[in-house]
Amino acid sequence: MSGITVQLHPCTGSVEEKRCYRATVATGRGNVMGLDEIVAYAFDRGYIFGIKREAVKSVVRGIFDSIIAGIKEDGRTRSIDDYLSVSLRVRGKFEDEHDEFDPARHRLALTLAPLKAFRPSFRGVEVDNPDHRRQFRLYSVRAADVEGCRNRHVLWRRDIVVQGADFPTDGSMGVSVYMHDKDNPKAWADCKTRVLSCSETELRLAWPKGLEDEAYSSGVLTVAVWRMVESSDDADKDVQRREIKASISRE
């Protein structure tokens, strides 16, 4: 089965601040399949046989034309098995239960509703964004070599283990650690930390020297992991950055 290609576009409105993107289907964009191709596709794959293609197109057109004409005549909903339901709707508001239909305020419109057969499962269909970048993830942070240490909990002056996925091992990754001053929330200490080991799923970090003072033996620690990547738009570089927080205690 061939895959589907998507293209991402920045969202507008309030969600723009969250750097969200919406996807549109790029596969076959601008190449709408008309009735001739639809019928040819059905014949080529054995969905229709034993009848001329022109006859099939005539039947399809006749069915849809009769649905439109019939609804205009009697208003009855037409259902094509489990595929489509075509019904008549009245648009516009009425002032009270005795108000009459006024073409200036109201209108009739056909509504197409997809039924069960037009809501297929897309499980197994491959979807690809050709502009994607491999993104790393942070899942947990805890004190190293401490059995039973819970996630997001580190011990003062002990090594730190960060677990995740797809960590870059090509030297493009940087790590920094910082924490807020308990007495002054607007002030914080930012320290570079030494990476003791790195794999695609785990980082082991030395406790930052700048946080060895006893004043930093409690509070909330933030581990920031980042990497520089080439921008697809120009020669500049973008930053992929992830953060994860942990509480600090002596033991």
C-alpha positions, 0 to 999 in steps of 0.5 A, spaced: 500 500 500 502 506 498 503 511 503 500 518 504 505 524 504 503 530 509 505 537 509 505 541 516 503 549 516 503 553 522 497 554 526 494 561 527 490 564 532 491 563 540 495 556 539 500 560 535 504 561 541 504 554 542 508 553 536 503 548 533 502 546 526 496 543 522 497 538 517 494 537 510 495 531 505 500 533 500 499 526 496 496 528 489 495 535 491 492 539 485 491 532 481 484 531 482 481 524 480 475 526 475 470 521 474 473 518 468 479 516 472 475 513 478 471 509 473 478 507 470 481 505 477 475 501 479 476 497 472 483 496 473 483 493 480 477 489 479 471 492 482 467 493 476 467 488 470 462 486 465 460 492 463 462 498 458 466 504 462 461 509 459 455 505 461 458 506 468 459 513 468 452 514 465 449 510 471 453 514 476 451 521 473 444 518 473 444 516 480 446 522 483 442 527 478 436 523 480 437 524 488 438 531 487 431 532 483 428 527 488 429 531 494 427 537 491 421 534 489 419 530 496 424 532 501 426 525 503 433 523 505 436 518 500 441 513 503 446 509 499 447 503 503 453 504 508 456 509 504 452 516 503 446 519 506 443 525 502 438 529 506 435 536 506 436 541 511 433 548 512 438 554 514 436 560 518 432 562 524 425 563 525 422 568 530 416 563 532 412 557 531 408 560 526 413 564 522 413 562 515 419 560 510 422 566 507 427 566 502 430 572 504 432 569 511 431 562 510 434 557 504 434 550 503 441 546 502 443 539 501 447 535 506 452 529 505 453 525 511 458 519 510 456 513 513 460 507 516 463 505 509 466 512 508 469 512 515 474 506 514 480 504 518 487 507 516 491 503 521 497 500 517 497 506 512 504 509 512 504 517 513 510 521 512 512 528 512 518 529 508 521 535 512 521 531 518 527 532 523 528 526 528 526 529 535 529 527 541 525 526 547 526 526 555 522 521 559 525 521 566 530 524 571 533 521 577 539 520 581 544 515 579 545 508 582 540 509 587 535 503 587 528 505 588 529 512 586 523 515 583 522 519 577 523 527 577 527 526 584 535 527 584 540 527 590 544 533 592 551 532 589 550 525 586 550 524 579 544 525 575 541 520 570 536 522 564 532 517 560 529 518 553 529 517 546 533 519 540 538 522 543 544 525 538 550 522 539 554 526 534 556 531 538 551 536 536 547 536 543 548 540 549 546 540 556 545 545 562 542 545 569 539 550 573 535 552 579 531 558 582 534 561 588 529 559 594 529 566 597 528 570 590 524 566 585 526 571 579 534 569 580 537 563 578 543 559 578 545 556 571 551 551 570 554 547 565 554 540 567 559 534 565 556 529 560 559 522 563 556 518 558 551 518 552 547 513 548 541 514 544 536 513 550 540 515 556 545 521 559 549 520 565 551 527 568 555 529 573 552 534 579 554 541 577 560 544 580 556 551 581 550 547 585 555 544 590 553 549 595 549 547 601 544 552 599 542 548 593 541 542 597 533 542 596 529 546 591 527 544 584 532 542 579 531 543 571 535 539 566 535 542 559 538 538 553 538 542 546 541 541 539 543 545 533 540 543 527 540 546 520 534 550 518 531 547 512 529 555 510 536 558 509 543 557 512 541 559 519 541 553 525 535 552 529 535 549 536 531 543 538 530 544 546 527 539 551 527 541 559 525 536 565 524 538 572 526 534 578 526 535 586 532 535 590 533 532 597 539 530 601 537 523 601 
